[in-house]
Amino acid sequence: MSSRPTHLATGAFVPLLIGFFAILDLTQKPRFANFHTVDVVQLVASGMCFGIALTAVIEFLRKPRP
C-alpha cells in the first residue's frame, strides 16, 4: 500500500497550518493596523507565487531521469 496520499496531505496541511498561525500572530500586532489592504494582498500573492515556483522546481528535481 502506498503512503503517497499521506505525504501529500502532510505536505499541504503542515505549511498551511504554520502559515495560518503566522498570519494570526501578525494580525494581533499593533503595527498591522498601519498596513494597507492592497499591500497585504500583494505580499500574500507574491508569497504564493514563490511557493508555487519552489514546488515546481522541487518536483522537477525529483522526477526520475531516463
PDBQT receptor file of N, H, CA, C and O in Angstrom, charges set to zero:
ATOM      1  N   MET A   1       0.834  -1.178   0.000  1.00  0.00    +0.000 N 
ATOM      2  CA  MET A   1       0.000   0.000   0.000  1.00  0.00    +0.000 C 
ATOM      3  C   MET A   1       0.884   1.248   0.000  1.00  0.00    +0.000 C 
ATOM      4  O   MET A   1       1.847   1.335   0.762  1.00  0.00    +0.000 OA
ATOM      5  N   SER A   2       0.557   2.183  -0.836  1.00  0.00    +0.000 N 
ATOM      6  H   SER A   2      -0.225   2.112  -1.455  1.00  0.00    +0.000 HD
ATOM      7  CA  SER A   2       1.365   3.387  -0.980  1.00  0.00    +0.000 C 
ATOM      8  C   SER A   2       1.012   4.415   0.081  1.00  0.00    +0.000 C 
ATOM      9  O   SER A   2      -0.146   4.536   0.479  1.00  0.00    +0.000 OA
ATOM     10  N   SER A   3       2.002   5.143   0.531  1.00  0.00    +0.000 N 
ATOM     11  H   SER A   3       2.944   5.045   0.208  1.00  0.00    +0.000 HD
ATOM     12  CA  SER A   3       1.758   6.199   1.513  1.00  0.00    +0.000 C 
ATOM     13  C   SER A   3       1.778   7.572   0.841  1.00  0.00    +0.000 C 
ATOM     14  O   SER A   3       1.912   8.590   1.519  1.00  0.00    +0.000 OA
ATOM     15  N   ARG A   4       1.647   7.605  -0.469  1.00  0.00    +0.000 N 
ATOM     16  H   ARG A   4       1.537   6.777  -1.020  1.00  0.00    +0.000 HD
ATOM     17  CA  ARG A   4       1.684   8.859  -1.215  1.00  0.00    +0.000 C 
ATOM     18  C   ARG A   4       0.597   9.842  -0.777  1.00  0.00    +0.000 C 
ATOM     19  O   ARG A   4       0.914  11.018  -0.599  1.00  0.00    +0.000 OA
ATOM     20  N   PRO A   5      -0.663   9.439  -0.592  1.00  0.00    +0.000 N 
ATOM     21  CA  PRO A   5      -1.668  10.407  -0.143  1.00  0.00    +0.000 C 
ATOM     22  C   PRO A   5      -1.344  10.994   1.232  1.00  0.00    +0.000 C 
ATOM     23  O   PRO A   5      -1.660  12.154   1.500  1.00  0.00    +0.000 OA
ATOM     24  N   THR A   6      -0.722  10.208   2.098  1.00  0.00    +0.000 N 
ATOM     25  H   THR A   6      -0.465   9.266   1.881  1.00  0.00    +0.000 HD
ATOM     26  CA  THR A   6      -0.362  10.709   3.414  1.00  0.00    +0.000 C 
ATOM     27  C   THR A   6       0.696  11.789   3.290  1.00  0.00    +0.000 C 
ATOM     28  O   THR A   6       0.615  12.824   3.953  1.00  0.00    +0.000 OA
ATOM     29  N   HIS A   7       1.698  11.551   2.436  1.00  0.00    +0.000 N 
ATOM     30  H   HIS A   7       1.764  10.711   1.898  1.00  0.00    +0.000 HD
ATOM     31  CA  HIS A   7       2.732  12.561   2.234  1.00  0.00    +0.000 C 
ATOM     32  C   HIS A   7       2.152  13.821   1.611  1.00  0.00    +0.000 C 
ATOM     33  O   HIS A   7       2.543  14.932   1.968  1.00  0.00    +0.000 OA
ATOM     34  N   LEU A   8       1.230  13.651   0.689  1.00  0.00    +0.000 N 
ATOM     35  H   LEU A   8       0.912  12.748   0.399  1.00  0.00    +0.000 HD
ATOM     36  CA  LEU A   8       0.615  14.798   0.035  1.00  0.00    +0.000 C 
ATOM     37  C   LEU A   8      -0.202  15.610   1.037  1.00  0.00    +0.000 C 
ATOM     38  O   LEU A   8      -0.143  16.839   1.041  1.00  0.00    +0.000 OA
ATOM     39  N   ALA A   9      -0.960  14.923   1.883  1.00  0.00    +0.000 N 
ATOM     40  H   ALA A   9      -1.009  13.924   1.880  1.00  0.00    +0.000 HD
ATOM     41  CA  ALA A   9      -1.765  15.621   2.877  1.00  0.00    +0.000 C 
ATOM     42  C   ALA A   9      -0.875  16.339   3.885  1.00  0.00    +0.000 C 
ATOM     43  O   ALA A   9      -1.148  17.480   4.257  1.00  0.00    +0.000 OA
ATOM     44  N   THR A  10       0.179  15.678   4.323  1.00  0.00    +0.000 N 
ATOM     45  H   THR A  10       0.402  14.751   4.021  1.00  0.00    +0.000 HD
ATOM     46  CA  THR A  10       1.098  16.302   5.278  1.00  0.00    +0.000 C 
ATOM     47  C   THR A  10       1.814  17.474   4.627  1.00  0.00    +0.000 C 
ATOM     48  O   THR A  10       1.974  18.526   5.247  1.00  0.00    +0.000 OA
ATOM     49  N   GLY A  11       2.245  17.303   3.391  1.00  0.00    +0.000 N 
ATOM     50  H   GLY A  11       2.115  16.448   2.888  1.00  0.00    +0.000 HD
ATOM     51  CA  GLY A  11       2.955  18.362   2.685  1.00  0.00    +0.000 C 
ATOM     52  C   GLY A  11       2.096  19.584   2.418  1.00  0.00    +0.000 C 
ATOM     53  O   GLY A  11       2.627  20.684   2.263  1.00  0.00    +0.000 OA
ATOM     54  N   ALA A  12       0.798  19.419   2.361  1.00  0.00    +0.000 N 
ATOM     55  H   ALA A  12       0.367  18.526   2.487  1.00  0.00    +0.000 HD
ATOM     56  CA  ALA A  12      -0.102  20.548   2.133  1.00  0.00    +0.000 C 
ATOM     57  C   ALA A  12      -0.642  21.107   3.449  1.00  0.00    +0.000 C 
ATOM     58  O   ALA A  12      -0.829  22.317   3.577  1.00  0.00    +0.000 OA
ATOM     59  N   PHE A  13      -0.892  20.246   4.416  1.00  0.00    +0.000 N 
ATOM     60  H   PHE A  13      -0.740  19.263   4.313  1.00  0.00    +0.000 HD
ATOM     61  CA  PHE A  13      -1.545  20.679   5.649  1.00  0.00    +0.000 C 
ATOM     62  C   PHE A  13      -0.595  21.385   6.608  1.00  0.00    +0.000 C 
ATOM     63  O   PHE A  13      -0.960  22.399   7.203  1.00  0.00    +0.000 OA
ATOM     64  N   VAL A  14       0.604  20.869   6.764  1.00  0.00    +0.000 N 
ATOM     65  H   VAL A  14       0.900  20.045   6.281  1.00  0.00    +0.000 HD
ATOM     66  CA  VAL A  14       1.546  21.441   7.737  1.00  0.00    +0.000 C 
ATOM     67  C   VAL A  14       1.929  22.878   7.365  1.00  0.00    +0.000 C 
ATOM     68  O   VAL A  14       1.852  23.752   8.228  1.00  0.00    +0.000 OA
ATOM     69  N   PRO A  15       2.340  23.166   6.116  1.00  0.00    +0.000 N 
ATOM     70  CA  PRO A  15       2.632  24.574   5.787  1.00  0.00    +0.000 C 
ATOM     71  C   PRO A  15       1.410  25.481   5.902  1.00  0.00    +0.000 C 
ATOM     72  O   PRO A  15       1.529  26.645   6.287  1.00  0.00    +0.000 OA
ATOM     73  N   LEU A  16       0.250  24.952   5.572  1.00  0.00    +0.000 N 
ATOM     74  H   LEU A  16       0.154  24.007   5.260  1.00  0.00    +0.000 HD
ATOM     75  CA  LEU A  16      -0.971  25.743   5.703  1.00  0.00    +0.000 C 
ATOM     76  C   LEU A  16      -1.232  26.090   7.162  1.00  0.00    +0.000 C 
ATOM     77  O   LEU A  16      -1.608  27.220   7.473  1.00  0.00    +0.000 OA
ATOM     78  N   LEU A  17      -1.038  25.141   8.049  1.00  0.00    +0.000 N 
ATOM     79  H   LEU A  17      -0.732  24.223   7.797  1.00  0.00    +0.000 HD
ATOM     80  CA  LEU A  17      -1.234  25.376   9.479  1.00  0.00    +0.000 C 
ATOM     81  C   LEU A  17      -0.216  26.384  10.014  1.00  0.00    +0.000 C 
ATOM     82  O   LEU A  17      -0.576  27.289  10.767  1.00  0.00    +0.000 OA
ATOM     83  N   ILE A  18       1.042  26.233   9.631  1.00  0.00    +0.000 N 
ATOM     84  H   ILE A  18       1.335  25.498   9.020  1.00  0.00    +0.000 HD
ATOM     85  CA  ILE A  18       2.080  27.168  10.073  1.00  0.00    +0.000 C 
ATOM     86  C   ILE A  18       1.789  28.573   9.545  1.00  0.00    +0.000 C 
ATOM     87  O   ILE A  18       1.918  29.552  10.280  1.00  0.00    +0.000 OA
ATOM     88  N   GLY A  19       1.400  28.673   8.279  1.00  0.00    +0.000 N 
ATOM     89  H   GLY A  19       1.296  27.878   7.682  1.00  0.00    +0.000 HD
ATOM     90  CA  GLY A  19       1.065  29.970   7.702  1.00  0.00    +0.000 C 
ATOM     91  C   GLY A  19      -0.133  30.614   8.376  1.00  0.00    +0.000 C 
ATOM     92  O   GLY A  19      -0.166  31.828   8.573  1.00  0.00    +0.000 OA
ATOM     93  N   PHE A  20      -1.117  29.798   8.730  1.00  0.00    +0.000 N 
ATOM     94  H   PHE A  20      -1.091  28.811   8.570  1.00  0.00    +0.000 HD
ATOM     95  CA  PHE A  20      -2.297  30.323   9.405  1.00  0.00    +0.000 C 
ATOM     96  C   PHE A  20      -1.927  30.923  10.758  1.00  0.00    +0.000 C 
ATOM     97  O   PHE A  20      -2.383  32.014  11.101  1.00  0.00    +0.000 OA
ATOM     98  N   PHE A  21      -1.103  30.216  11.524  1.00  0.00    +0.000 N 
ATOM     99  H   PHE A  21      -0.732  29.330  11.245  1.00  0.00    +0.000 HD
ATOM    100  CA  PHE A  21      -0.706  30.737  12.830  1.00  0.00    +0.000 C 
ATOM    101  C   PHE A  21       0.188  31.974  12.699  1.00  0.00    +0.000 C 
ATOM    102  O   PHE A  21       0.139  32.865  13.547  1.00  0.00    +0.000 OA
ATOM    103  N   ALA A  22       1.003  32.033  11.643  1.00  0.00    +0.000 N 
ATOM    104  H   ALA A  22       1.043  31.309  10.954  1.00  0.00    +0.000 HD
ATOM    105  CA  ALA A  22       1.836  33.218  11.426  1.00  0.00    +0.000 C 
ATOM    106  C   ALA A  22       0.977  34.435  11.092  1.00  0.00    +0.000 C 
ATOM    107  O   ALA A  22       1.227  35.529  11.599  1.00  0.00    +0.000 OA
ATOM    108  N   ILE A  23      -0.029  34.250  10.246  1.00  0.00    +0.000 N 
ATOM    109  H   ILE A  23      -0.232  33.361   9.835  1.00  0.00    +0.000 HD
ATOM    110  CA  ILE A  23      -0.930  35.359   9.912  1.00  0.00    +0.000 C 
ATOM    111  C   ILE A  23      -1.737  35.771  11.138  1.00  0.00    +0.000 C 
ATOM    112  O   ILE A  23      -1.947  36.961  11.372  1.00  0.00    +0.000 OA
ATOM    113  N   LEU A  24      -2.184  34.805  11.910  1.00  0.00    +0.000 N 
ATOM    114  H   LEU A  24      -2.013  33.838  11.719  1.00  0.00    +0.000 HD
ATOM    115  CA  LEU A  24      -2.939  35.111  13.130  1.00  0.00    +0.000 C 
ATOM    116  C   LEU A  24      -2.087  35.917  14.103  1.00  0.00    +0.000 C 
ATOM    117  O   LEU A  24      -2.570  36.869  14.717  1.00  0.00    +0.000 OA
ATOM    118  N   ASP A  25      -0.822  35.536  14.244  1.00  0.00    +0.000 N 
ATOM    119  H   ASP A  25      -0.430  34.763  13.745  1.00  0.00    +0.000 HD
ATOM    120  CA  ASP A  25       0.082  36.273  15.124  1.00  0.00    +0.000 C 
ATOM    121  C   ASP A  25       0.321  37.685  14.598  1.00  0.00    +0.000 C 
ATOM    122  O   ASP A  25       0.375  38.642  15.372  1.00  0.00    +0.000 OA
ATOM    123  N   LEU A  26       0.462  37.810  13.286  1.00  0.00    +0.000 N 
ATOM    124  H   LEU A  26       0.419  37.033  12.658  1.00  0.00    +0.000 HD
ATOM    125  CA  LEU A  26       0.705  39.118  12.683  1.00  0.00    +0.000 C 
ATOM    126  C   LEU A  26      -0.475  40.055  12.892  1.00  0.00    +0.000 C 
ATOM    127  O   LEU A  26      -0.276  41.244  13.143  1.00  0.00    +0.000 OA
ATOM    128  N   THR A  27      -1.685  39.551  12.795  1.00  0.00    +0.000 N 
ATOM    129  H   THR A  27      -1.847  38.586  12.591  1.00  0.00    +0.000 HD
ATOM    130  CA  THR A  27      -2.855  40.414  12.940  1.00  0.00    +0.000 C 
ATOM    131  C   THR A  27      -3.038  40.910  14.364  1.00  0.00    +0.000 C 
ATOM    132  O   THR A  27      -3.767  41.879  14.578  1.00  0.00    +0.000 OA
ATOM    133  N   GLN A  28      -2.410  40.287  15.335  1.00  0.00    +0.000 N 
ATOM    134  H   GLN A  28      -1.818  39.500  15.161  1.00  0.00    +0.000 HD
ATOM    135  CA  GLN A  28      -2.523  40.707  16.721  1.00  0.00    +0.000 C 
ATOM    136  C   GLN A  28      -1.571  41.851  17.076  1.00  0.00    +0.000 C 
ATOM    137  O   GLN A  28      -1.692  42.440  18.150  1.00  0.00    +0.000 OA
ATOM    138  N   LYS A  29      -0.645  42.165  16.205  1.00  0.00    +0.000 N 
ATOM    139  H   LYS A  29      -0.547  41.686  15.333  1.00  0.00    +0.000 HD
ATOM    140  CA  LYS A  29       0.339  43.211  16.481  1.00  0.00    +0.000 C 
ATOM    141  C   LYS A  29      -0.226  44.579  16.110  1.00  0.00    +0.000 C 
ATOM    142  O   LYS A  29      -0.957  44.700  15.127  1.00  0.00    +0.000 OA
ATOM    143  N   PRO A  30       0.105  45.614  16.889  1.00  0.00    +0.000 N 
ATOM    144  CA  PRO A  30      -0.426  46.958  16.593  1.00  0.00    +0.000 C 
ATOM    145  C   PRO A  30       0.062  47.529  15.268  1.00  0.00    +0.000 C 
ATOM    146  O   PRO A  30      -0.638  48.338  14.658  1.00  0.00    +0.000 OA
ATOM    147  N   ARG A  31       1.231  47.134  14.812  1.00  0.00    +0.000 N 
ATOM    148  H   ARG A  31       1.799  46.477  15.307  1.00  0.00    +0.000 HD
ATOM    149  CA  ARG A  31       1.751  47.635  13.530  1.00  0.00    +0.000 C 
ATOM    150  C   ARG A  31       0.906  47.186  12.356  1.00  0.00    +0.000 C 
ATOM    151  O   ARG A  31       0.926  47.830  11.307  1.00  0.00    +0.000 OA
ATOM    152  N   PHE A  32       0.165  46.101  12.503  1.00  0.00    +0.000 N 
ATOM    153  H   PHE A  32       0.148  45.578  13.356  1.00  0.00    +0.000 HD
ATOM    154  CA  PHE A  32      -0.634  45.555  11.406  1.00  0.00    +0.000 C 
ATOM    155  C   PHE A  32      -1.702  46.544  10.952  1.00  0.00    +0.000 C 
ATOM    156  O   PHE A  32      -2.095  46.536   9.785  1.00  0.00    +0.000 OA
ATOM    157  N   ALA A  33      -2.175  47.391  11.857  1.00  0.00    +0.000 N 
ATOM    158  H   ALA A  33      -1.855  47.398  12.805  1.00  0.00    +0.000 HD
ATOM    159  CA  ALA A  33      -3.208  48.366  11.501  1.00  0.00    +0.000 C 
ATOM    160  C   ALA A  33      -2.698  49.399  10.502  1.00  0.00    +0.000 C 
ATOM    161  O   ALA A  33      -3.491  50.008   9.784  1.00  0.00    +0.000 OA
ATOM    162  N   ASN A  34      -1.382  49.602  10.447  1.00  0.00    +0.000 N 
ATOM    163  H   ASN A  34      -0.738  49.107  11.030  1.00  0.00    +0.000 HD
ATOM    164  CA  ASN A  34      -0.821  50.594   9.534  1.00  0.00    +0.000 C 
ATOM    165  C   ASN A  34      -0.647  50.075   8.115  1.00  0.00    +0.000 C 
ATOM    166  O   ASN A  34      -0.395  50.862   7.202  1.00  0.00    +0.000 OA
ATOM    167  N   PHE A  35      -0.775  48.770   7.910  1.00  0.00    +0.000 N 
ATOM    168  H   PHE A  35      -0.980  48.131   8.651  1.00  0.00    +0.000 HD
ATOM    169  CA  PHE A  35      -0.624  48.209   6.571  1.00  0.00    +0.000 C 
ATOM    170  C   PHE A  35      -1.881  48.484   5.753  1.00  0.00    +0.000 C 
ATOM    171  O   PHE A  35      -2.997  48.445   6.270  1.00  0.00    +0.000 OA
ATOM    172  N   HIS A  36      -1.679  48.758   4.479  1.00  0.00    +0.000 N 
ATOM    173  H   HIS A  36      -0.772  48.790   4.059  1.00  0.00    +0.000 HD
ATOM    174  CA  HIS A  36      -2.809  48.921   3.571  1.00  0.00    +0.000 C 
ATOM    175  C   HIS A  36      -3.218  47.546   3.053  1.00  0.00    +0.000 C 
ATOM    176  O   HIS A  36      -2.373  46.672   2.860  1.00  0.00    +0.000 OA
ATOM    177  N   THR A  37      -4.505  47.362   2.831  1.00  0.00    +0.000 N 
ATOM    178  H   THR A  37      -5.191  48.072   2.987  1.00  0.00    +0.000 HD
ATOM    179  CA  THR A  37      -5.031  46.072   2.382  1.00  0.00    +0.000 C 
ATOM    180  C   THR A  37      -4.397  45.644   1.058  1.00  0.00    +0.000 C 
ATOM    181  O   THR A  37      -4.092  44.467   0.867  1.00  0.00    +0.000 OA
ATOM    182  N   VAL A  38      -4.200  46.587   0.158  1.00  0.00    +0.000 N 
ATOM    183  H   VAL A  38      -4.447  47.543   0.314  1.00  0.00    +0.000 HD
ATOM    184  CA  VAL A  38      -3.611  46.260  -1.139  1.00  0.00    +0.000 C 
ATOM    185  C   VAL A  38      -2.198  45.712  -0.964  1.00  0.00    +0.000 C 
ATOM    186  O   VAL A  38      -1.807  44.771  -1.655  1.00  0.00    +0.000 OA
ATOM    187  N   ASP A  39      -1.435  46.295  -0.049  1.00  0.00    +0.000 N 
ATOM    188  H   ASP A  39      -1.752  47.059   0.512  1.00  0.00    +0.000 HD
ATOM    189  CA  ASP A  39      -0.070  45.827   0.189  1.00  0.00    +0.000 C 
ATOM    190  C   ASP A  39      -0.059  44.423   0.776  1.00  0.00    +0.000 C 
ATOM    191  O   ASP A  39       0.786  43.602   0.418  1.00  0.00    +0.000 OA
ATOM    192  N   VAL A  40      -0.986  44.152   1.668  1.00  0.00    +0.000 N 
ATOM    193  H   VAL A  40      -1.672  44.820   1.959  1.00  0.00    +0.000 HD
ATOM    194  CA  VAL A  40      -1.069  42.823   2.277  1.00  0.00    +0.000 C 
ATOM    195  C   VAL A  40      -1.447  41.784   1.225  1.00  0.00    +0.000 C 
ATOM    196  O   VAL A  40      -0.865  40.700   1.189  1.00  0.00    +0.000 OA
ATOM    197  N   VAL A  41      -2.403  42.102   0.382  1.00  0.00    +0.000 N 
ATOM    198  H   VAL A  41      -2.876  42.982   0.412  1.00  0.00    +0.000 HD
ATOM    199  CA  VAL A  41      -2.823  41.174  -0.673  1.00  0.00    +0.000 C 
ATOM    200  C   VAL A  41      -1.669  40.932  -1.642  1.00  0.00    +0.000 C 
ATOM    201  O   VAL A  41      -1.454  39.798  -2.070  1.00  0.00    +0.000 OA
ATOM    202  N   GLN A  42      -0.927  41.975  -1.991  1.00  0.00    +0.000 N 
ATOM    203  H   GLN A  42      -1.101  42.896  -1.643  1.00  0.00    +0.000 HD
ATOM    204  CA  GLN A  42       0.207  41.824  -2.888  1.00  0.00    +0.000 C 
ATOM    205  C   GLN A  42       1.290  40.954  -2.244  1.00  0.00    +0.000 C 
ATOM    206  O   GLN A  42       1.897  40.125  -2.923  1.00  0.00    +0.000 OA
ATOM    207  N   LEU A  43       1.534  41.130  -0.963  1.00  0.00    +0.000 N 
ATOM    208  H   LEU A  43       1.041  41.803  -0.412  1.00  0.00    +0.000 HD
ATOM    209  CA  LEU A  43       2.528  40.332  -0.254  1.00  0.00    +0.000 C 
ATOM    210  C   LEU A  43       2.125  38.862  -0.203  1.00  0.00    +0.000 C 
ATOM    211  O   LEU A  43       2.955  37.978  -0.415  1.00  0.00    +0.000 OA
ATOM    212  N   VAL A  44       0.858  38.605   0.077  1.00  0.00    +0.000 N 
ATOM    213  H   VAL A  44       0.184  39.322   0.249  1.00  0.00    +0.000 HD
ATOM    214  CA  VAL A  44       0.370  37.220   0.121  1.00  0.00    +0.000 C 
ATOM    215  C   VAL A  44       0.436  36.593  -1.273  1.00  0.00    +0.000 C 
ATOM    216  O   VAL A  44       0.851  35.442  -1.413  1.00  0.00    +0.000 OA
ATOM    217  N   ALA A  45       0.036  37.328  -2.287  1.00  0.00    +0.000 N 
ATOM    218  H   ALA A  45      -0.301  38.263  -2.173  1.00  0.00    +0.000 HD
ATOM    219  CA  ALA A  45       0.070  36.795  -3.650  1.00  0.00    +0.000 C 
ATOM    220  C   ALA A  45       1.497  36.496  -4.108  1.00  0.00    +0.000 C 
ATOM    221  O   ALA A  45       1.740  35.476  -4.753  1.00  0.00    +0.000 OA
ATOM    222  N   SER A  46       2.433  37.371  -3.782  1.00  0.00    +0.000 N 
ATOM    223  H   SER A  46       2.236  38.199  -3.258  1.00  0.00    +0.000 HD
ATOM    224  CA  SER A  46       3.814  37.107  -4.184  1.00  0.00    +0.000 C 
ATOM    225  C   SER A  46       4.373  35.916  -3.419  1.00  0.00    +0.000 C 
ATOM    226  O   SER A  46       5.145  35.138  -3.979  1.00  0.00    +0.000 OA
ATOM    227  N   GLY A  47       4.004  35.757  -2.165  1.00  0.00    +0.000 N 
ATOM    228  H   GLY A  47       3.377  36.388  -1.710  1.00  0.00    +0.000 HD
ATOM    229  CA  GLY A  47       4.424  34.586  -1.403  1.00  0.00    +0.000 C 
ATOM    230  C   GLY A  47       3.871  33.300  -1.996  1.00  0.00    +0.000 C 
ATOM    231  O   GLY A  47       4.565  32.284  -2.043  1.00  0.00    +0.000 OA
ATOM    232  N   MET A  48       2.631  33.341  -2.446  1.00  0.00    +0.000 N 
ATOM    233  H   MET A  48       2.067  34.166  -2.408  1.00  0.00    +0.000 HD
ATOM    234  CA  MET A  48       2.038  32.168  -3.080  1.00  0.00    +0.000 C 
ATOM    235  C   MET A  48       2.763  31.835  -4.382  1.00  0.00    +0.000 C 
ATOM    236  O   MET A  48       3.007  30.665  -4.676  1.00  0.00    +0.000 OA
ATOM    237  N   CYS A  49       3.103  32.850  -5.152  1.00  0.00    +0.000 N 
ATOM    238  H   CYS A  49       2.905  33.801  -4.912  1.00  0.00    +0.000 HD
ATOM    239  CA  CYS A  49       3.816  32.611  -6.410  1.00  0.00    +0.000 C 
ATOM    240  C   CYS A  49       5.192  32.010  -6.158  1.00  0.00    +0.000 C 
ATOM    241  O   CYS A  49       5.606  31.092  -6.866  1.00  0.00    +0.000 OA
ATOM    242  N   PHE A  50       5.902  32.518  -5.159  1.00  0.00    +0.000 N 
ATOM    243  H   PHE A  50       5.566  33.264  -4.584  1.00  0.00    +0.000 HD
ATOM    244  CA  PHE A  50       7.201  31.945  -4.825  1.00  0.00    +0.000 C 
ATOM    245  C   PHE A  50       7.056  30.504  -4.341  1.00  0.00    +0.000 C 
ATOM    246  O   PHE A  50       7.887  29.656  -4.663  1.00  0.00    +0.000 OA
ATOM    247  N   GLY A  51       6.014  30.226  -3.577  1.00  0.00    +0.000 N 
ATOM    248  H   GLY A  51       5.339  30.915  -3.316  1.00  0.00    +0.000 HD
ATOM    249  CA  GLY A  51       5.766  28.864  -3.112  1.00  0.00    +0.000 C 
ATOM    250  C   GLY A  51       5.465  27.910  -4.251  1.00  0.00    +0.000 C 
ATOM    251  O   GLY A  51       5.956  26.781  -4.263  1.00  0.00    +0.000 OA
ATOM    252  N   ILE A  52       4.672  28.346  -5.197  1.00  0.00    +0.000 N 
ATOM    253  H   ILE A  52       4.273  29.263  -5.187  1.00  0.00    +0.000 HD
ATOM    254  CA  ILE A  52       4.349  27.514  -6.354  1.00  0.00    +0.000 C 
ATOM    255  C   ILE A  52       5.600  27.260  -7.189  1.00  0.00    +0.000 C 
ATOM    256  O   ILE A  52       5.829  26.143  -7.654  1.00  0.00    +0.000 OA
ATOM    257  N   ALA A  53       6.409  28.303  -7.375  1.00  0.00    +0.000 N 
ATOM    258  H   ALA A  53       6.223  29.210  -6.997  1.00  0.00    +0.000 HD
ATOM    259  CA  ALA A  53       7.637  28.140  -8.158  1.00  0.00    +0.000 C 
ATOM    260  C   ALA A  53       8.607  27.190  -7.460  1.00  0.00    +0.000 C 
ATOM    261  O   ALA A  53       9.230  26.353  -8.113  1.00  0.00    +0.000 OA
ATOM    262  N   LEU A  54       8.738  27.312  -6.151  1.00  0.00    +0.000 N 
ATOM    263  H   LEU A  54       8.231  27.992  -5.621  1.00  0.00    +0.000 HD
ATOM    264  CA  LEU A  54       9.624  26.424  -5.403  1.00  0.00    +0.000 C 
ATOM    265  C   LEU A  54       9.135  24.987  -5.477  1.00  0.00    +0.000 C 
ATOM    266  O   LEU A  54       9.943  24.068  -5.613  1.00  0.00    +0.000 OA
ATOM    267  N   THR A  55       7.837  24.777  -5.390  1.00  0.00    +0.000 N 
ATOM    268  H   THR A  55       7.180  25.523  -5.280  1.00  0.00    +0.000 HD
ATOM    269  CA  THR A  55       7.275  23.441  -5.515  1.00  0.00    +0.000 C 
ATOM    270  C   THR A  55       7.549  22.854  -6.894  1.00  0.00    +0.000 C 
ATOM    271  O   THR A  55       7.873  21.672  -7.016  1.00  0.00    +0.000 OA
ATOM    272  N   ALA A  56       7.420  23.674  -7.929  1.00  0.00    +0.000 N 
ATOM    273  H   ALA A  56       7.158  24.634  -7.830  1.00  0.00    +0.000 HD
ATOM    274  CA  ALA A  56       7.682  23.199  -9.291  1.00  0.00    +0.000 C 
ATOM    275  C   ALA A  56       9.147  22.809  -9.464  1.00  0.00    +0.000 C 
ATOM    276  O   ALA A  56       9.447  21.800 -10.103  1.00  0.00    +0.000 OA
ATOM    277  N   VAL A  57      10.052  23.591  -8.905  1.00  0.00    +0.000 N 
ATOM    278  H   VAL A  57       9.808  24.410  -8.386  1.00  0.00    +0.000 HD
ATOM    279  CA  VAL A  57      11.481  23.268  -9.005  1.00  0.00    +0.000 C 
ATOM    280  C   VAL A  57      11.786  21.969  -8.269  1.00  0.00    +0.000 C 
ATOM    281  O   VAL A  57      12.536  21.134  -8.777  1.00  0.00    +0.000 OA
ATOM    282  N   ILE A  58      11.224  21.790  -7.096  1.00  0.00    +0.000 N 
ATOM    283  H   ILE A  58      10.616  22.468  -6.684  1.00  0.00    +0.000 HD
ATOM    284  CA  ILE A  58      11.458  20.565  -6.325  1.00  0.00    +0.000 C 
ATOM    285  C   ILE A  58      10.900  19.353  -7.058  1.00  0.00    +0.000 C 
ATOM    286  O   ILE A  58      11.557  18.314  -7.121  1.00  0.00    +0.000 OA
ATOM    287  N   GLU A  59       9.703  19.469  -7.609  1.00  0.00    +0.000 N 
ATOM    288  H   GLU A  59       9.169  20.313  -7.558  1.00  0.00    +0.000 HD
ATOM    289  CA  GLU A  59       9.125  18.354  -8.362  1.00  0.00    +0.000 C 
ATOM    290  C   GLU A  59       9.947  18.047  -9.612  1.00  0.00    +0.000 C 
ATOM    291  O   GLU A  59      10.095  16.882  -9.982  1.00  0.00    +0.000 OA
ATOM    292  N   PHE A  60      10.486  19.084 -10.269  1.00  0.00    +0.000 N 
ATOM    293  H   PHE A  60      10.366  20.030  -9.968  1.00  0.00    +0.000 HD
ATOM    294  CA  PHE A  60      11.333  18.866 -11.439  1.00  0.00    +0.000 C 
ATOM    295  C   PHE A  60      12.602  18.105 -11.051  1.00  0.00    +0.000 C 
ATOM    296  O   PHE A  60      13.046  17.216 -11.778  1.00  0.00    +0.000 OA
ATOM    297  N   LEU A  61      13.172  18.456  -9.914  1.00  0.00    +0.000 N 
ATOM    298  H   LEU A  61      12.811  19.177  -9.324  1.00  0.00    +0.000 HD
ATOM    299  CA  LEU A  61      14.397  17.788  -9.473  1.00  0.00    +0.000 C 
ATOM    300  C   LEU A  61      14.140  16.368  -8.990  1.00  0.00    +0.000 C 
ATOM    301  O   LEU A  61      15.036  15.527  -9.060  1.00  0.00    +0.000 OA
ATOM    302  N   ARG A  62      12.943  16.081  -8.503  1.00  0.00    +0.000 N 
ATOM    303  H   ARG A  62      12.214  16.763  -8.446  1.00  0.00    +0.000 HD
ATOM    304  CA  ARG A  62      12.613  14.744  -8.006  1.00  0.00    +0.000 C 
ATOM    305  C   ARG A  62      12.215  13.794  -9.118  1.00  0.00    +0.000 C 
ATOM    306  O   ARG A  62      12.210  12.581  -8.911  1.00  0.00    +0.000 OA
ATOM    307  N   LYS A  63      11.883  14.309 -10.288  1.00  0.00    +0.000 N 
ATOM    308  H   LYS A  63      11.887  15.295 -10.456  1.00  0.00    +0.000 HD
ATOM    309  CA  LYS A  63      11.424  13.467 -11.401  1.00  0.00    +0.000 C 
ATOM    310  C   LYS A  63      12.557  12.523 -11.823  1.00  0.00    +0.000 C 
ATOM    311  O   LYS A  63      13.695  12.956 -12.009  1.00  0.00    +0.000 OA
ATOM    312  N   PRO A  64      12.242  11.245 -11.968  1.00  0.00    +0.000 N 
ATOM    313  CA  PRO A  64      13.291  10.299 -12.381  1.00  0.00    +0.000 C 
ATOM    314  C   PRO A  64      13.813  10.605 -13.782  1.00  0.00    +0.000 C 
ATOM    315  O   PRO A  64      13.055  10.959 -14.684  1.00  0.00    +0.000 OA
ATOM    316  N   ARG A  65      15.086  10.464 -13.933  1.00  0.00    +0.000 N 
ATOM    317  H   ARG A  65      15.702  10.176 -13.200  1.00  0.00    +0.000 HD
ATOM    318  CA  ARG A  65      15.730  10.702 -15.233  1.00  0.00    +0.000 C 
ATOM    319  C   ARG A  65      15.719   9.427 -16.061  1.00  0.00    +0.000 C 
ATOM    320  O   ARG A  65      15.863   8.336 -15.509  1.00  0.00    +0.000 OA
ATOM    321  N   PRO A  66      15.550   9.543 -17.396  1.00  0.00    +0.000 N 
ATOM    322  CA  PRO A  66      15.559   8.325 -18.233  1.00  0.00    +0.000 C 
ATOM    323  C   PRO A  66      16.951   7.769 -18.419  1.00  0.00    +0.000 C 
ATOM    324  O   PRO A  66      17.125   6.754 -19.093  1.00  0.00    +0.000 OA
TER     325      PRO A  66
